[in-house]
Amino acid sequence: MAYKPANKIQDLQYFGEFGGVNPSVSDSSTYTFLSAKTMFDTFEGNADGCYLYSRHSSPSNLYLGEALAAMEGTETANVAASGMGAITPVILQICQAGDHIVSSRTIYGGTYAFLKNFSPKLGIDTSFVDITNLEKVEAAITSTTKILYCESVSNPLLEVADISGLAAIAKKHKIKLVVDNTFSPLSISPAKLGADIVIHSLTKFINGSSDTVGGVVCGSQEFINALRNVNDGASMLLGSTMDSFRAASILKNLRTLHIRMKQHSTNAHYLAEKFQQDGLKTVYPGLKSHPSHELFKKMMNEEYGFGGMLTIDVGSIDKANALMEMMQEKNLGYLAVSLGFYKTLFSAPGTSTSSEIPEDEQLEMGLSDGLIRFSIGLDNDIERTYRTMRQCMTSLHILKSKKALAY
């Protein structure tokens, strides 16, 4: 039977304190003990079911972590106050001064900035490589390399990582493969393909309502315990704790993720095909023209599609800005960063979410200033959305007029 990650979430059942269909929210920062010995045992990590302090863990956060671990197929998970609050403790838990990381060259700008600008202050260096070239990836590994880092589908260029191939390299060199799966929840299951650790920004598709910032680390019980350790756990000591009310809210939204991802994917696939037919330079993993289309198909959980992210290149930043402003004016979505909202969000990543990457490196990786990144929304009438988008592009001379097209 095929692995269906949403079924794992569906099979979880929680009861609230008074029999509610949602688990009760733990509105406490600290917890009482019936004996001093139990407090001591909890500090030592030997008292299952007992809670110490909400920076360490809380019932609400553990419920959400359990559901996300079920989705990704890992032993357990630890939620955090943001996506970066999940990413940075993982790196600092595994690496120390003198260690080395091999990372995809196309990753979220905040992650890039941490690896390029901040972690060298701690004596941790990173080599950025074309993650789609396994030979270059392996050649970059040194005797001090501890992490191979990538995104399943990269931000913003939508390059697709060969997770099984990368996992084989990581295993060969006895290093950890860490995969950010923010762009492709449900569609791709990195842990099933060999990833050691899977990260999400919960802010995006998983929560889906652009009202909460959060992150999660999914991995082995041993690694998550290390992150939470009161003496040397990076998540515990850096303090990137998720609020219990936010955890409860995300858990509720997680239950509809499978429905939303199917619609995000359906709408994005439709628009990508239309844009490509119109002659726009369009990148979407579901298009046969995508260089990693067959790889994505091989890895994907088919029912959830190719995801809700696509890019087009309109040639210049001026055209990109004019188009985004007009689309917002026409109520087609919002000129905003982030992704996974019910409305379409669009931005020019070279001057926003990837602005931390120097211009020369942007050019080298193929990130042009005319690139627009779309997070396609849940529109019920995607055909009407396309017609209006095309009308905007025509009025700005990005596309030539089609008289046959009914507006």
C-alpha positions in Angstrom: 0.0 0.0 0.0 1.3 3.4 -1.0 2.5 5.7 1.8 -0.2 8.4 2.4 1.0 10.9 4.9 -2.4 12.6 5.4 -3.7 9.2 6.6 -1.2 9.3 9.4 -2.7 12.6 10.6 -6.2 11.3 10.1 -5.5 8.3 12.4 -4.5 10.5 15.3 -7.2 11.1 17.9 -7.0 13.5 20.8 -9.6 14.3 23.5 -9.7 17.5 25.4 -9.6 17.7 29.1 -13.4 17.7 29.3 -14.0 15.4 26.4 -13.6 18.1 23.7 -12.9 17.0 20.1 -9.8 19.3 20.2 -7.1 18.8 22.8 -7.2 21.3 25.6 -4.7 24.1 25.4 -2.0 24.1 28.0 -2.0 27.7 29.3 0.9 27.3 31.7 4.6 28.3 31.6 5.5 26.0 34.5 4.2 22.7 35.9 3.8 21.3 39.4 5.2 18.0 40.8 3.7 15.7 43.4 7.2 14.9 44.6 10.7 16.4 44.6 12.1 13.2 43.1 9.8 13.5 40.0 11.1 17.0 39.4 14.7 15.7 39.6 13.9 12.9 37.2 12.2 15.3 34.8 15.3 17.5 34.8 17.3 14.4 34.0 14.9 13.5 31.1 13.7 10.3 32.8 10.0 11.1 33.7 7.8 10.3 30.7 4.5 12.3 30.7 5.7 14.9 33.1 6.2 18.5 32.1 8.9 20.8 33.5 8.7 24.2 31.8 7.1 25.3 28.6 10.4 26.3 27.0 11.3 22.7 27.2 7.9 21.2 26.1 4.2 21.5 26.7 1.2 19.3 26.0 0.0 21.6 23.2 3.4 21.6 21.5 3.8 17.9 21.8 0.4 17.2 20.2 1.4 19.3 17.2 4.8 17.7 17.1 3.3 14.2 17.1 1.0 15.1 14.2 3.8 16.5 12.1 6.0 13.5 12.8 3.2 11.3 11.7 2.9 13.4 8.5 6.6 13.1 7.7 7.1 9.5 8.9 9.7 10.3 11.6 9.9 9.1 15.2 9.0 12.4 16.7 9.3 16.2 16.1 9.9 19.4 18.0 8.0 22.6 17.1 9.6 26.1 17.3 8.5 29.7 17.2 9.5 30.2 13.6 11.0 28.4 10.6 14.4 29.9 11.3 13.9 28.9 15.0 13.8 25.3 13.7 16.7 25.6 11.2 19.3 27.3 13.3 19.2 25.0 16.3 19.6 21.9 14.0 22.7 23.4 12.5 24.2 24.4 15.9 23.3 21.0 17.5 25.2 19.1 14.8 28.1 21.5 14.1 30.8 23.1 16.2 33.7 25.4 15.5 35.9 23.9 12.7 33.0 22.0 11.0 31.7 22.4 7.5 28.4 22.3 5.7 27.5 21.6 2.1 24.4 23.4 1.1 22.3 24.0 -2.0 23.1 27.3 -3.6 19.3 28.1 -3.9 17.7 28.2 -0.5 15.5 30.6 1.5 17.3 33.9 1.9 17.3 33.8 5.7 18.9 30.3 5.7 21.5 31.5 3.2 22.2 34.6 5.4 22.7 32.4 8.5 25.0 30.0 6.7 27.0 32.7 4.8 27.1 35.5 7.3 26.4 34.3 10.8 27.7 30.8 11.2 31.3 31.7 10.1 31.4 33.8 13.3 31.1 30.5 15.2 33.8 28.8 13.0 31.3 26.9 10.9 31.8 27.3 7.1 29.5 26.4 4.2 30.1 25.5 0.6 27.2 26.4 -1.7 26.7 24.0 -4.7 24.3 23.2 -7.5 22.2 20.6 -5.6 21.0 19.0 -8.8 24.5 17.9 -9.7 25.4 15.0 -7.4 29.0 14.9 -8.5 29.5 18.5 -7.5 27.7 17.8 -4.2 30.0 14.9 -3.3 33.1 16.7 -4.5 32.4 19.6 -2.0 32.4 17.2 1.0 35.5 17.4 3.2 36.7 15.6 6.2 35.1 18.2 8.4 31.7 18.2 6.7 28.8 17.4 9.1 25.7 18.4 7.2 24.3 18.2 3.7 21.6 20.8 3.5 18.9 21.3 0.8 15.3 22.1 0.2 13.0 19.5 -1.5 11.9 22.3 -3.9 14.2 25.2 -3.7 13.3 28.8 -2.9 12.8 30.6 -5.2 14.1 28.8 -8.4 12.1 25.6 -7.8 15.0 23.3 -8.3 14.2 19.8 -7.2 16.6 17.9 -5.0 17.3 14.2 -5.7 16.7 13.2 -2.0 17.4 9.5 -2.4 20.7 10.3 -4.3 21.7 12.9 -1.7 20.8 10.4 1.1 23.2 7.9 -0.4 26.0 10.4 -0.5 25.3 11.5 3.1 25.3 7.9 4.3 28.5 7.1 2.5 30.3 10.0 4.1 28.6 9.5 7.5 27.0 13.0 7.5 23.4 14.2 8.2 21.1 15.0 5.3 18.8 17.9 6.4 15.9 18.7 4.1 13.7 21.8 4.3 10.3 20.6 3.0 8.4 23.9 3.3 7.5 24.1 -0.4 6.2 20.6 -0.7 4.3 19.3 2.4 2.5 16.0 1.7 3.7 16.0 -2.0 7.2 14.8 -1.0 8.2 12.8 2.1 11.9 13.3 2.5 12.3 11.0 5.5 10.9 8.1 3.4 13.5 8.9 0.8 16.4 8.8 3.2 16.6 12.3 4.8 17.8 12.2 8.5 16.1 15.4 9.5 13.1 17.2 7.9 12.3 20.9 8.6 9.3 23.0 7.8 8.3 26.6 8.2 4.8 26.0 9.6 4.1 29.6 8.8 3.4 28.6 5.2 1.3 25.9 3.7 0.9 23.8 6.8 -0.8 26.6 8.8 -2.2 28.1 5.6 -3.8 31.3 7.0 -0.9 33.7 7.3 -1.7 34.5 10.9 1.0 32.5 12.7 4.8 32.1 12.6 6.2 28.6 13.4 8.6 25.9 12.6 9.2 22.2 13.2 12.1 19.7 13.2 11.1 16.1 12.4 13.6 13.4 13.2 14.7 10.6 15.4 13.8 10.4 19.1 17.5 10.6 19.9 18.1 13.8 17.9 15.0 15.6 19.2 15.9 14.6 22.8 19.3 16.2 22.1 17.7 19.4 20.9 15.6 19.6 24.0 18.3 18.7 26.5 18.4 21.2 29.4 22.2 21.2 29.5 23.3 21.4 25.8 20.2 21.3 23.6 20.2 24.1 21.0 16.4 24.4 20.9 16.1 24.5 24.7 19.0 26.9 25.2 18.3 29.3 22.3 14.7 29.6 23.5 12.8 29.5 20.1 9.7 28.1 21.9 6.3 28.0 20.2 3.4 29.5 22.1 0.8 26.8 23.2 -2.1 28.8 21.7 -0.3 29.0 18.3 0.4 25.3 18.4 -3.2 24.5 19.0 -4.2 26.7 16.1 -1.8 25.1 13.7 -2.9 21.6 14.7 -6.5 22.5 13.8 -5.4 23.9 10.4 -3.1 20.9 9.8 -6.2 18.6 9.5 -7.3 20.3 6.3 -3.8 20.4 4.7 -4.5 17.5 2.3 -7.5 19.3 0.9 -5.7 22.6 0.6 -2.6 21.1 -1.0 -4.6 19.4 -3.7 -6.3 22.7 -4.6 -3.1 24.7 -4.5 -1.5 22.1 -6.8 -4.4 21.9 -9.2 -4.6 25.7 -9.6 -0.8 26.1 -9.9 -0.6 23.4 -12.6 -3.4 25.0 -14.6 -1.8 28.4 -14.5 1.7 27.1 -15.3 0.4 25.3 -18.4 -1.5 28.4 -19.5 1.5 30.8 -18.9 3.8 28.4 -20.8 1.4 28.2 -23.7 1.4 32.0 -23.8 5.1 32.0 -24.3 6.1 33.1 -20.8 9.3 31.6 -19.3 7.5 29.5 -16.7 9.0 27.2 -14.1 6.8 24.6 -12.3 7.8 21.0 -11.4 4.6 19.7 -13.0 5.5 20.9 -16.4 7.4 18.5 -18.7 9.7 21.3 -19.5 11.0 21.4 -15.9 14.4 19.7 -15.9 13.5 17.7 -12.8 9.9 16.8 -13.8 10.5 13.1 -14.0 12.5 13.2 -10.7 9.7 14.9 -8.9 7.2 12.3 -10.3 9.4 9.5 -9.0 9.5 11.0 -5.5 6.1 12.4 -5.1 3.0 11.2 -3.3 0.9 11.6 -6.4 -2.5 12.6 -5.0 -1.1 15.9 -3.6 0.3 17.1 -7.0 3.3 19.2 -7.8 2.7 21.9 -5.2 1.5 25.5 -5.3 4.6 27.4 -6.2 5.5 28.6 -9.7 7.7 31.3 -11.2 7.5 33.4 -14.4 10.1 35.7 -15.8 8.7 38.9 -17.3 12.2 40.4 -18.3 12.8 43.2 -15.9 12.1 44.4 -12.4 10.0 47.3 -13.7 7.7 45.0 -15.5 7.6 42.7 -12.6 6.6 45.4 -10.2 4.0 46.9 -12.5 2.4 43.5 -13.0 2.3 42.7 -9.3 0.8 46.1 -8.5 -1.9 45.7 -11.1 -2.7 42.1 -10.1 -3.2 43.3 -6.5 -5.3 46.2 -7.7 -7.5 43.6 -9.6 -7.9 41.6 -6.4 -6.0 38.6 -7.8 -3.9 38.4 -4.7 -1.3 40.3 -2.6 2.1 41.7 -3.3 3.6 40.0 -0.3 6.3 37.7 0.9 5.5 34.3 2.4 3.4 31.5 0.8 0.6 29.0 1.4 -2.2 31.6 1.9 -5.7 31.1 0.6 -5.2 34.0 -1.7 -2.3 34.1 -4.3 0.8 35.8 -3.0 3.5 37.2 -5.4 6.9 38.8 -5.0 10.1 39.5 -6.9 12.4 37.4 -4.8 15.6 39.0 -6.0 14.6 42.2 -4.1 12.7 40.5 -1.3 13.0 36.9 0.1 16.3 36.3 -1.6 17.8 39.8 -1.3 20.3 38.5 1.2 22.1 36.7 -1.7 24.5 39.1 -3.5 23.6 40.2 -7.0 26.5 38.4 -8.6 25.5 35.1 -7.0 21.9 35.7 -8.0 23.0 36.0 -11.6 25.2 32.9 -11.3 22.3 30.8 -10.1 19.9 32.2 -12.6 17.8 34.5 -10.4 17.0 37.4 -12.7 15.4 40.6 -11.5 12.3 40.0 -13.7 11.5 36.8 -11.9 8.1 36.7 -10.1 7.5 34.0 -7.5 3.8 33.0 -7.1 2.3 31.1 -4.3 -1.0 30.1 -6.0 -4.1 30.4 -3.8 -7.3 28.3 -3.4 -9.4 30.1 -6.1 -12.5 28.2 -6.9 -12.6 29.7 -10.5 -9.0 29.5 -11.6 -10.0 30.0 -15.2 -11.4 33.4 -14.4 -8.2 34.1 -12.4 -6.1 33.3 -15.5 -8.2 35.4 -17.8 -7.7 38.4 -15.5 -4.0 37.8 -15.1 -3.6 37.6 -18.8 -5.5 40.8 -19.3 -3.0 42.5 -16.9 -0.1 41.1 -18.8 -1.5 42.2 -22.1 -2.2 45.8 -20.9 1.4 46.0 -19.8 2.7 44.6 -23.1 4.2 41.6 -21.4 2.0 39.4 -23.6 0.4 40.1 -27.0 -3.3 40.4 -27.1 -5.4 37.3 -28.1 -8.6 38.5 -29.6 -10.2 35.1 -29.3 -9.8 35.2 -25.6 -13.0 36.1 -23.9 -12.7 38.6 -21.0 
